[in-house]
Amino acid sequence: MRQIRILTFIGVIACAFPHAASSQDASAAKPPTQLEKSRRFLMRYITFFDTIPDTEARLNIVKGIAMVANADANDWVAQYQASYHHLMIAESCADTINRNYQLERSRFYLDAAEKANADAAELTALKGLSIQVVGKLLKRSNDSLIAANLKTIEQLHKKGKSCARSQLMLAEDLLNLPEGKGRDEKRAKEALLAALPLFDQESHEDPAWPAWGKKRCEALLDSIKK
């Protein structure tokens, strides 16, 4: 019964976009571009992913996000979202084989986003998040990778290329390095304080532009204050 509900739910998502498009009065509105169609579809998947806790349903939703990404290799935002959501679902996978598969697909789409000329600050932030999640799930030290990502973020910030998520990951990198090897709680707190207002201030025309991190930033800042 649960499987039937999930399949029915996914079917509703798959049908949602064409139904919305057909319900419009073609004579009253300009036909949507291919990118607009893609975004409507992508945003439906993202919205459902964020509101549904069921892991099995989320696995199917991630397949939908990947499907949108596969439709256009030059759409870095779709590639990015596929990478991010595969990474998020990996954290909730109890099955090791499936978890590792999700991590592999996340890396695949992360590389695809980079090839599609993704925004440098957003891409580096996602790379940082990936390093942290992979290290946690596979229980291995990623100090050298964290240090390298930290250096990249610092270089981007010096060039004026930053965003809320790059500030957040700057802080996380500084906190996750060992004492004497780059850990700096004071700088991390400064980066978190700089990041927090940016989550509300930043705006983009693309509705699927990366938007994750605010709750993560608030929780981390709260833990430092304590």
Backbone as JSON, one array per atom type, in Angstrom:
{
  "sequence": "MRQIRILTFIGVIACAFPHAASSQDASAAKPPTQLEKSRRFLMRYITFFDTIPDTEARLNIVKGIAMVANADANDWVAQYQASYHHLMIAESCADTINRNYQLERSRFYLDAAEKANADAAELTALKGLSIQVVGKLLKRSNDSLIAANLKTIEQLHKKGKSCARSQLMLAEDLLNLPEGKGRDEKRAKEALLAALPLFDQESHEDPAWPAWGKKRCEALLDSIKK",
  "N": [[0.83, -1.2, 0.0], [1.95, 1.23, 0.82], [3.87, 1.53, -1.16], [2.25, 1.88, -3.38], [1.06, 4.32, -2.77], [3.28, 5.99, -2.89], [4.09, 5.71, -5.56], [1.83, 6.72, -6.8], [1.93, 9.32, -5.87], [4.33, 10.24, -7.09], [3.5, 10.04, -9.69], [1.6, 12.06, -9.75], [3.24, 14.3, -9.48], [4.73, 14.1, -11.86], [2.77, 14.55, -13.72], [1.96, 17.06, -13.15], [3.23, 19.34, -14.29], [2.74, 19.34, -17.24], [-0.04, 19.5, -17.11], [-0.46, 21.98, -15.91], [0.57, 23.62, -17.87], [-1.13, 23.12, -20.03], [-3.47, 24.13, -19.1], [-3.41, 26.83, -19.32], [-4.42, 29.76, -21.05], [-3.67, 29.87, -24.25], [-3.87, 31.96, -26.03], [-3.85, 34.18, -24.46], [-1.49, 34.47, -23.11], [2.07, 34.65, -23.4], [3.83, 32.0, -24.88], [5.63, 29.77, -22.75], [9.21, 29.69, -22.4], [11.7, 27.15, -23.14], [13.45, 26.99, -20.99], [11.93, 28.14, -18.96], [9.88, 26.26, -18.77], [11.38, 24.1, -17.88], [12.23, 25.08, -15.4], [9.83, 25.33, -13.96], [9.07, 22.7, -13.69], [11.33, 21.69, -12.33], [11.23, 23.2, -9.95], [8.9, 22.26, -8.78], [9.62, 19.65, -8.07], [11.71, 20.23, -6.23], [10.32, 21.63, -4.24], [8.53, 19.64, -3.32], [10.4, 17.81, -2.33], [11.44, 19.22, -0.17], [9.32, 19.29, 1.57], [8.41, 16.76, 2.17], [9.02, 14.12, 4.31], [9.45, 11.39, 3.96], [11.75, 8.95, 3.12], [11.82, 7.1, 1.0], [10.0, 8.18, -0.84], [11.33, 10.55, -1.33], [13.62, 9.63, -2.62], [12.6, 8.97, -5.13], [11.79, 11.49, -5.94], [14.25, 12.79, -6.2], [15.2, 11.45, -8.41], [13.58, 12.63, -10.31], [14.53, 15.28, -10.26], [17.1, 14.83, -11.2], [16.45, 13.97, -13.74], [15.57, 16.34, -14.94], [17.97, 17.73, -14.92], [19.47, 16.12, -16.62], [18.36, 16.74, -19.03], [19.5, 19.02, -20.03], [22.69, 19.7, -20.42], [24.06, 22.05, -20.21], [22.86, 23.61, -18.34], [23.64, 24.86, -15.52], [22.47, 25.33, -13.03], [20.45, 23.41, -12.76], [22.07, 21.11, -12.8], [23.53, 21.55, -10.48], [21.48, 21.51, -8.53], [20.7, 18.85, -8.76], [23.02, 17.58, -7.87], [23.18, 18.57, -5.22], [20.78, 17.59, -4.05], [21.03, 14.81, -4.34], [23.12, 14.5, -2.59], [21.93, 15.26, -0.18], [19.99, 13.25, 0.12], [21.61, 11.09, 0.46], [22.5, 11.32, 3.05], [20.39, 10.35, 4.53], [20.14, 7.71, 3.92], [19.94, 4.44, 4.94], [20.89, 2.13, 3.92], [23.98, 1.0, 2.88], [24.98, 0.55, 0.25], [23.15, 1.94, -1.38], [23.49, 4.47, -0.29], [26.17, 5.06, -0.98], [25.88, 5.05, -3.72], [24.24, 7.29, -4.09], [26.01, 9.28, -3.25], [27.94, 9.04, -5.24], [26.47, 9.81, -7.51], [25.9, 12.41, -6.79], [28.45, 13.53, -6.91], [28.92, 13.24, -9.62], [27.05, 15.04, -10.78], [27.93, 17.37, -9.62], [30.41, 17.73, -10.83], [29.41, 18.07, -13.39], [28.04, 20.48, -13.13], [30.17, 22.19, -12.74], [31.46, 21.99, -15.21], [29.55, 23.23, -16.72], [29.95, 25.85, -16.24], [29.29, 26.93, -13.63], [28.22, 29.31, -11.11], [30.94, 30.62, -9.39], [31.28, 31.03, -6.57], [29.0, 29.76, -5.48], [29.39, 27.16, -6.41], [31.81, 26.41, -5.17], [30.99, 26.48, -2.53], [29.17, 24.36, -2.48], [30.92, 22.28, -3.05], [32.41, 22.33, -0.72], [30.44, 21.59, 1.15], [29.92, 19.01, 0.24], [32.36, 17.73, 0.75], [32.32, 17.76, 3.54], [30.01, 16.22, 4.14], [30.56, 13.74, 2.91], [32.88, 13.01, 4.3], [31.8, 12.68, 6.88], [29.87, 10.62, 6.5], [31.4, 8.49, 5.5], [33.18, 8.24, 7.45], [35.86, 9.29, 7.55], [38.95, 11.14, 7.58], [39.1, 14.35, 6.2], [40.86, 16.44, 6.12], [42.85, 17.62, 4.45], [41.44, 18.13, 2.11], [39.48, 19.85, 3.06], [41.07, 22.02, 3.86], [42.08, 22.8, 1.37], [39.74, 23.56, 0.06], [38.95, 25.65, 1.69], [40.98, 27.49, 1.17], [40.42, 28.06, -1.51], [37.9, 29.31, -1.27], [38.62, 31.56, 0.23], [40.25, 32.87, -1.61], [38.39, 33.46, -3.62], [36.7, 35.2, -2.22], [38.41, 37.34, -1.81], [38.47, 38.33, -4.33], [36.04, 39.42, -4.5], [33.98, 37.7, -4.97], [31.46, 36.22, -3.6], [28.94, 34.63, -1.52], [26.02, 33.88, 0.45], [26.19, 31.15, 1.08], [28.88, 30.53, 0.55], [30.14, 32.0, 2.51], [29.12, 30.68, 4.73], [30.24, 28.09, 4.39], [32.9, 28.75, 4.55], [33.09, 29.33, 7.25], [32.42, 26.77, 8.3], [34.53, 25.23, 7.31], [36.67, 26.39, 8.69], [36.02, 25.66, 11.27], [36.11, 22.92, 11.21], [38.68, 22.12, 10.8], [41.66, 20.8, 12.37], [42.97, 21.84, 15.61], [45.65, 24.09, 15.47], [46.08, 23.6, 12.84], [44.72, 25.28, 11.23], [42.2, 25.71, 12.29], [39.89, 28.11, 13.42], [37.99, 29.66, 15.46], [37.1, 32.25, 15.99], [37.25, 33.65, 13.52], [35.49, 32.05, 12.15], [33.04, 32.55, 13.43], [32.73, 35.23, 12.71], [32.39, 34.95, 9.96], [29.98, 33.52, 9.87], [28.23, 35.41, 10.96], [28.38, 37.27, 8.96], [27.27, 35.84, 6.9], [24.6, 35.26, 7.64], [22.62, 37.49, 7.31], [22.7, 37.65, 4.55], [21.3, 35.54, 3.48], [18.68, 36.36, 3.39], [18.87, 38.73, 2.01], [19.97, 38.31, -0.52], [18.98, 37.95, -3.89], [17.66, 36.42, -6.84], [16.95, 36.14, -10.32], [16.48, 33.63, -11.31], [14.43, 31.11, -10.23], [15.28, 28.68, -9.23], [17.76, 29.01, -8.23], [20.49, 28.29, -6.02], [19.56, 27.95, -2.59], [19.92, 26.93, -0.11], [20.96, 26.52, 3.37], [20.43, 28.48, 5.42], [19.18, 27.66, 7.89], [21.1, 25.9, 8.74], [23.23, 27.62, 9.11], [22.24, 29.26, 11.2], [21.99, 27.35, 13.26], [24.64, 26.56, 13.62], [25.84, 28.96, 14.38], [24.5, 29.4, 16.76], [25.46, 27.27, 18.26], [28.12, 28.0, 18.58], [27.92, 30.33, 20.08], [27.07, 29.29, 22.48]],
  "CA": [[0.0, 0.0, 0.0], [2.84, 2.37, 0.88], [4.49, 1.67, -2.47], [1.24, 2.41, -4.3], [0.92, 5.74, -2.47], [4.47, 6.7, -3.38], [4.03, 5.74, -7.03], [0.76, 7.65, -7.15], [2.45, 10.66, -5.58], [5.27, 10.59, -8.14], [2.72, 10.24, -10.91], [1.0, 13.39, -9.67], [4.29, 15.27, -9.78], [5.08, 14.01, -13.28], [1.67, 15.09, -14.52], [1.62, 18.42, -12.72], [3.68, 20.38, -15.2], [1.98, 19.44, -18.47], [-1.41, 19.91, -16.83], [-0.45, 23.43, -15.69], [0.83, 24.29, -19.14], [-2.29, 23.0, -20.91], [-4.59, 24.85, -18.53], [-3.27, 28.24, -19.64], [-5.04, 30.22, -22.28], [-2.55, 30.14, -25.15], [-4.06, 33.24, -26.71], [-3.76, 35.28, -23.51], [-0.15, 34.55, -22.53], [3.18, 34.26, -24.26], [4.25, 30.62, -24.57], [6.85, 29.72, -21.94], [10.42, 29.2, -23.05], [12.11, 25.83, -22.67], [14.03, 27.15, -19.66], [10.82, 28.37, -18.03], [9.24, 24.96, -18.56], [12.29, 23.31, -17.07], [12.24, 25.61, -14.04], [8.56, 25.0, -13.31], [9.16, 21.28, -13.37], [12.37, 21.54, -11.31], [10.78, 23.79, -8.69], [7.91, 21.36, -8.18], [10.36, 18.57, -7.42], [12.43, 20.77, -5.08], [9.33, 21.94, -3.22], [8.06, 18.39, -2.74], [11.5, 17.24, -1.56], [11.59, 19.97, 1.08], [8.15, 19.17, 2.44], [8.06, 15.36, 2.41], [10.1, 13.47, 5.06], [9.59, 9.98, 3.62], [12.98, 8.74, 2.35], [11.53, 6.39, -0.25], [9.41, 9.16, -1.76], [12.4, 11.5, -1.69], [14.48, 8.98, -3.61], [11.95, 9.12, -6.43], [11.81, 12.91, -6.29], [15.61, 13.08, -6.66], [15.27, 10.95, -9.78], [12.96, 13.65, -11.13], [15.46, 16.41, -10.35], [18.17, 14.38, -12.09], [15.88, 13.92, -15.08], [15.61, 17.71, -15.44], [19.39, 18.04, -15.17], [19.92, 15.35, -17.78], [17.78, 17.3, -20.25], [20.32, 20.13, -20.54], [24.01, 19.64, -19.79], [24.58, 23.41, -20.04], [22.1, 24.28, -17.29], [24.4, 24.58, -14.3], [21.6, 25.36, -11.86], [19.82, 22.08, -12.67], [23.13, 20.17, -12.42], [23.83, 21.86, -9.08], [20.39, 21.02, -7.7], [20.78, 17.39, -8.76], [24.13, 17.22, -6.99], [22.82, 18.88, -3.84], [19.73, 16.72, -3.54], [21.61, 13.47, -4.18], [23.93, 14.58, -1.37], [21.02, 15.29, 0.97], [19.34, 11.96, 0.3], [22.64, 10.16, 0.92], [22.57, 11.43, 4.51], [19.29, 9.63, 5.16], [20.11, 6.33, 3.44], [20.45, 3.44, 5.89], [21.55, 1.11, 3.1], [25.31, 1.48, 2.47], [25.11, 0.52, -1.2], [22.37, 3.05, -1.92], [24.13, 5.71, 0.16], [27.35, 5.29, -1.8], [25.4, 5.38, -5.06], [23.79, 8.68, -4.05], [27.21, 10.12, -3.19], [28.57, 9.0, -6.57], [25.67, 10.63, -8.42], [26.1, 13.8, -6.38], [29.74, 13.96, -7.45], [28.75, 13.32, -11.08], [26.36, 16.29, -11.12], [28.79, 18.47, -9.19], [31.36, 17.91, -11.94], [28.65, 18.58, -14.53], [27.77, 21.89, -12.86], [31.42, 22.92, -12.97], [31.66, 22.04, -16.67], [28.54, 24.15, -17.27], [30.32, 27.2, -15.79], [28.48, 27.34, -12.48], [28.68, 30.43, -10.32], [32.11, 30.13, -8.67], [31.07, 31.01, -5.12], [28.02, 28.73, -5.17], [29.99, 25.86, -6.69], [32.8, 26.11, -4.13], [30.23, 26.19, -1.31], [28.64, 22.99, -2.59], [32.06, 21.38, -2.92], [32.72, 22.27, 0.71], [29.4, 20.79, 1.8], [30.13, 17.63, -0.18], [33.52, 17.23, 1.5], [31.9, 17.55, 4.92], [29.05, 15.11, 4.22], [31.27, 12.5, 2.57], [33.75, 12.69, 5.43], [30.97, 12.21, 7.99], [29.24, 9.35, 6.18], [32.4, 7.44, 5.3], [34.01, 8.24, 8.67], [37.27, 9.45, 7.22], [39.46, 12.5, 7.7], [39.22, 15.09, 4.94], [41.52, 17.7, 6.49], [43.56, 18.22, 3.32], [40.43, 18.63, 1.19], [38.87, 21.01, 3.72], [42.04, 23.12, 3.78], [42.15, 23.25, -0.02], [38.49, 24.27, -0.24], [39.03, 26.9, 2.44], [41.87, 28.38, 0.42], [39.68, 28.5, -2.71], [36.88, 30.27, -0.83], [39.3, 32.8, 0.61], [40.69, 33.53, -2.84], [37.2, 34.0, -4.27], [36.23, 36.34, -1.45], [39.33, 38.45, -2.07], [38.1, 38.84, -5.66], [34.69, 39.96, -4.42], [33.01, 36.67, -5.37], [30.99, 35.52, -2.41], [27.5, 34.48, -1.35], [25.71, 33.42, 1.79], [26.66, 29.78, 1.28], [30.35, 30.47, 0.6], [30.49, 32.48, 3.86], [28.78, 29.59, 5.64], [31.21, 27.02, 4.28], [34.16, 29.28, 5.08], [33.0, 29.1, 8.7], [32.47, 25.33, 8.59], [35.9, 24.76, 7.07], [37.51, 26.88, 9.79], [35.68, 24.92, 12.48], [36.36, 21.48, 11.05], [40.12, 21.83, 10.77], [42.19, 20.56, 13.71], [43.71, 22.91, 16.27], [47.03, 24.21, 14.99], [46.15, 23.35, 11.4], [43.8, 26.16, 10.52], [40.95, 25.96, 13.02], [39.83, 29.49, 13.9], [36.59, 29.87, 15.85], [36.78, 33.69, 15.9], [36.97, 33.96, 12.12], [34.29, 31.3, 11.77], [31.89, 33.3, 13.93], [32.61, 36.43, 11.87], [31.86, 34.52, 8.67], [28.58, 33.17, 10.07], [27.5, 36.65, 11.14], [28.32, 37.9, 7.64], [26.41, 35.02, 6.04], [23.19, 35.19, 8.06], [21.71, 38.43, 6.63], [22.74, 37.46, 3.1], [20.29, 34.56, 3.07], [17.44, 37.1, 3.11], [19.14, 39.87, 1.14], [20.29, 37.88, -1.88], [17.83, 37.61, -4.74], [18.06, 36.04, -8.19], [15.82, 35.95, -11.23], [16.26, 32.19, -11.47], [13.79, 30.59, -9.01], [15.95, 27.47, -8.75], [19.1, 29.37, -7.75], [20.73, 27.68, -4.7], [18.99, 28.71, -1.48], [20.09, 26.16, 1.12], [21.98, 26.92, 4.32], [20.11, 29.43, 6.49], [18.98, 26.95, 9.16], [22.41, 25.35, 9.08], [24.01, 28.76, 9.6], [21.69, 29.63, 12.5], [22.32, 26.31, 14.24], [26.07, 26.6, 13.89], [26.1, 30.19, 15.13], [23.98, 29.18, 18.1], [26.37, 26.35, 18.97], [29.34, 28.74, 18.91], [27.58, 31.26, 21.16], [26.97, 28.54, 23.73]],
  "C": [[0.86, 1.25, 0.0], [3.48, 2.63, -0.47], [3.51, 2.27, -3.47], [1.07, 3.9, -4.06], [2.08, 6.53, -3.02], [4.44, 6.82, -4.89], [2.95, 6.71, -7.51], [1.22, 9.08, -6.97], [3.41, 11.13, -6.67], [4.54, 10.84, -9.45], [2.06, 11.6, -10.92], [2.02, 14.46, -10.0], [4.58, 15.29, -11.27], [4.01, 14.64, -14.16], [1.41, 16.56, -14.24], [2.01, 19.47, -13.73], [2.88, 20.44, -16.49], [0.55, 19.89, -18.24], [-1.48, 21.42, -16.66], [-0.29, 24.17, -16.99], [-0.41, 24.28, -20.02], [-3.46, 23.81, -20.41], [-4.53, 26.34, -18.83], [-3.97, 28.56, -20.95], [-3.92, 30.66, -23.22], [-2.66, 31.49, -25.81], [-3.84, 34.42, -25.79], [-2.35, 35.45, -22.94], [0.89, 34.08, -23.54], [3.62, 32.85, -23.89], [5.54, 30.61, -23.77], [8.04, 29.19, -22.74], [10.76, 27.83, -22.5], [12.7, 25.91, -21.27], [12.94, 27.37, -18.62], [10.07, 27.07, -17.74], [10.08, 24.09, -17.62], [12.25, 23.76, -15.61], [10.96, 25.27, -13.28], [8.58, 23.54, -12.84], [10.15, 21.05, -12.21], [11.9, 22.05, -9.96], [9.72, 22.93, -8.01], [8.61, 20.22, -7.43], [11.05, 19.06, -6.15], [11.47, 21.04, -3.93], [8.81, 20.67, -2.53], [9.16, 17.76, -1.88], [11.61, 17.9, -0.19], [10.44, 19.77, 2.06], [7.77, 17.73, 2.79], [9.23, 14.64, 3.1], [10.39, 12.04, 4.64], [10.78, 9.75, 2.68], [12.71, 8.08, 1.01], [10.91, 7.33, -1.28], [10.46, 10.15, -2.24], [13.35, 10.91, -2.73], [13.9, 9.13, -5.01], [11.94, 10.57, -6.88], [13.19, 13.31, -6.82], [15.81, 12.58, -8.09], [14.66, 11.97, -10.75], [13.86, 14.86, -11.33], [16.6, 16.06, -11.31], [17.7, 14.35, -13.54], [15.9, 15.31, -15.72], [17.04, 18.1, -15.78], [19.89, 17.34, -16.42], [19.42, 15.94, -19.1], [18.62, 18.42, -20.85], [21.64, 20.18, -19.78], [24.59, 21.03, -19.53], [23.85, 24.2, -18.96], [22.75, 23.98, -15.95], [23.52, 24.55, -13.05], [20.92, 24.0, -11.67], [20.85, 21.03, -12.25], [23.45, 20.32, -10.93], [22.75, 21.28, -8.17], [20.37, 19.49, -7.65], [21.88, 16.91, -7.82], [23.76, 17.42, -5.53], [21.8, 17.89, -3.28], [20.16, 15.25, -3.45], [22.43, 13.42, -2.89], [23.05, 14.53, -0.13], [20.37, 13.93, 1.2], [20.34, 10.91, 0.8], [22.72, 10.16, 2.44], [21.5, 10.62, 5.22], [19.19, 8.17, 4.73], [20.72, 5.38, 4.47], [21.25, 2.36, 5.16], [22.87, 1.65, 2.55], [25.46, 1.55, 0.96], [24.37, 1.7, -1.83], [22.99, 4.38, -1.53], [25.34, 6.04, -0.72], [26.97, 5.64, -3.24], [24.96, 6.84, -5.12], [24.98, 9.64, -4.0], [27.91, 10.18, -4.55], [27.81, 9.86, -7.56], [25.79, 12.11, -8.06], [27.39, 14.34, -6.96], [29.65, 14.13, -8.97], [28.12, 14.66, -11.46], [27.13, 17.52, -10.66], [29.82, 18.78, -10.28], [30.66, 18.51, -13.16], [28.34, 20.07, -14.35], [29.02, 22.73, -13.11], [31.7, 23.05, -14.46], [30.7, 23.02, -17.33], [28.76, 25.59, -16.79], [29.41, 27.72, -14.67], [29.07, 28.57, -11.81], [29.78, 29.95, -9.37], [31.89, 30.01, -7.17], [30.09, 29.91, -4.72], [28.62, 27.34, -5.35], [30.97, 25.47, -5.58], [32.11, 25.81, -2.8], [29.7, 24.77, -1.34], [29.76, 21.96, -2.49], [32.43, 21.22, -1.44], [31.72, 21.42, 1.47], [29.59, 19.31, 1.48], [31.29, 17.0, 0.59], [33.12, 16.88, 2.94], [30.99, 16.32, 5.05], [29.73, 13.78, 3.94], [32.16, 12.06, 3.72], [32.98, 12.1, 6.59], [30.4, 10.82, 7.71], [30.23, 8.2, 6.06], [33.39, 7.35, 6.46], [35.5, 8.28, 8.35], [37.67, 10.91, 7.31], [39.61, 13.14, 6.32], [39.93, 16.42, 5.15], [42.18, 18.38, 5.3], [42.58, 18.82, 2.31], [39.74, 19.87, 1.75], [39.78, 22.22, 3.61], [42.12, 23.68, 2.38], [40.9, 24.04, -0.4], [38.45, 25.62, 0.46], [39.87, 27.93, 1.69], [41.16, 28.93, -0.82], [38.63, 29.54, -2.35], [37.52, 31.61, -0.49], [39.76, 33.58, -0.62], [39.52, 34.16, -3.58], [36.7, 35.25, -3.55], [37.12, 37.56, -1.65], [39.02, 39.11, -3.41], [36.69, 39.42, -5.67], [33.61, 38.98, -4.85], [32.6, 35.87, -4.13], [29.48, 35.43, -2.41], [27.27, 33.97, 0.06], [26.3, 32.04, 2.07], [28.19, 29.67, 1.3], [30.84, 30.99, 1.95], [30.23, 31.38, 4.89], [29.84, 28.5, 5.59], [32.61, 27.46, 4.68], [34.2, 29.02, 6.59], [33.12, 27.61, 9.04], [33.86, 24.76, 8.38], [36.82, 25.16, 8.22], [37.26, 26.11, 11.08], [36.02, 23.44, 12.41], [37.83, 21.12, 10.88], [40.63, 21.64, 12.19], [42.87, 21.8, 14.29], [45.16, 22.91, 15.78], [47.18, 23.98, 13.51], [45.09, 24.14, 10.62], [42.5, 26.45, 11.24], [40.98, 27.37, 13.61], [38.37, 29.83, 14.21], [36.19, 31.34, 15.73], [36.43, 34.08, 14.47], [35.7, 33.25, 11.64], [33.03, 32.04, 12.21], [31.66, 34.55, 13.08], [31.99, 36.08, 10.52], [30.38, 34.17, 8.78], [27.71, 34.42, 10.23], [27.36, 37.41, 9.82], [27.35, 37.16, 6.73], [24.94, 35.19, 6.35], [22.28, 36.2, 7.36], [21.65, 38.23, 5.12], [21.68, 36.48, 2.62], [18.96, 35.24, 2.72], [17.66, 38.22, 2.09], [19.38, 39.47, -0.31], [19.02, 37.53, -2.65], [18.33, 37.34, -6.15], [16.82, 35.84, -9.05], [15.46, 34.47, -11.39], [15.65, 31.63, -10.18], [14.48, 29.37, -8.41], [17.39, 27.74, -8.3], [19.3, 28.77, -6.36], [20.23, 28.56, -3.56], [19.17, 28.0, -0.14], [21.03, 26.88, 2.1], [21.58, 27.8, 5.48], [19.96, 28.74, 7.84], [20.3, 26.36, 9.65], [23.29, 26.44, 9.7], [23.54, 29.16, 11.0], [22.07, 28.63, 13.59], [23.79, 26.36, 14.62], [26.45, 27.83, 14.71], [25.64, 30.04, 16.57], [24.9, 28.28, 18.9], [27.66, 27.05, 19.39], [29.08, 29.68, 20.09], [27.51, 30.56, 22.5], [28.35, 28.13, 24.24]]
}
